[in-house]
């Protein structure tokens, strides 16, 4: 079998394609689910958290000025925060972690630090502005509305040699990663190649650094990995379902978000539905013994455990929240004058159409029928959305 290697675009740098408008990014990368790299420093964090590093000799970072962590600023500003790096035995002060990182200790890697939950990214305390291309973020907007106790906005920091092994992002969400200093080596695989190195529901290859043609010959003869080096001041867009491994070269800091919107909502639902089908099959023999209520609840508990706490209950509330939000936008007298490029009538109707498809599919699942029979959910908002979509789409 011959596999084609997808084109990976680098945008905004010297001798590269220009940075896209939102509409160009939407049509060229979001909808077709294509990765890309964009040159745009994430300010003010880029200039506050890092400083020039004139001593660096890395030939991988010649595309932009080499930078290193601004340890003094980070210790003074956030040093008392409590963090729990991977590889550490217990939580520690952020200042302690920075001391270890500055010493080159790569046994610990600060990953998935919910920085914005602890240090709200607003007003004078704002450390970055989400780039326009990633602004239509249904996931974090929903979680913020739920009380702001959880989010998918992270800071990553590590010494040279730290790594995030091969994985696909949580419930096949999108992600973006802004590199502030150091170099990240990304190895990507499109969703069509995932079956070459995965065994449902887990992954048979966990770290590309630990394999060889002798141990994994099929990997070397059938996959077409895409290797990309990300330098300071560059953003990576990771589409839904793309497997990837990330290795840090030099002291590295990045800011990352997981997110979703109408463009990948169907992928997220298919991932949850596939996972739930596997769970149901694996414990089907206990259904009669447990009874319908206990068995269904247990299936959902397992689904949430596999998907960072996101099950069908959360998906239902997610659909309700965004249905009401989109209907409010359509009802505004000035909705033809969009505040954001994803709030134009065309984009809103696209979003409503996708949301309806996913929500109506969810209604057909046995979980929804069970919940409806117990009167724990209702279809009022869904029916309102159907009427709104029909009347609005019909008038255009």
Secondary structure, DSSP 8 states (H G I E B T S, - for coil): --------EEESSTTSB----HHHHIIIIITTT--EEEE---TBHHHHTEEE-TT---GGGTTS--EEE-HHHHHHHHTT-EE--BT-SS-EEHHHHHHHHHTT--S-EEEEE-HHHHS---GGG--B---GGG---HHHHHHHHTTSS--SEEEEEE-TT-EEEEE--GGG-EEEEEEEEEEEEEEEE-GGGGGGTEETTEES---GGG--TTT-HHHHHH---EEEEE-TTEEEEE-TT-EEEEEEEEEEEEEEEEE--TTTHHHHHHHHHHHHHHHHHHTGGGHHHH-HHHHHHHHHHHHHHHTTT--HHHHHHHHHHHHHHHHHHHHSTTTTS-SSGGGSHHHHHHHHHHHHHHHHHHHTSHHHHHHHHTTSS-SHHHHHHHHHHHHHHHT-
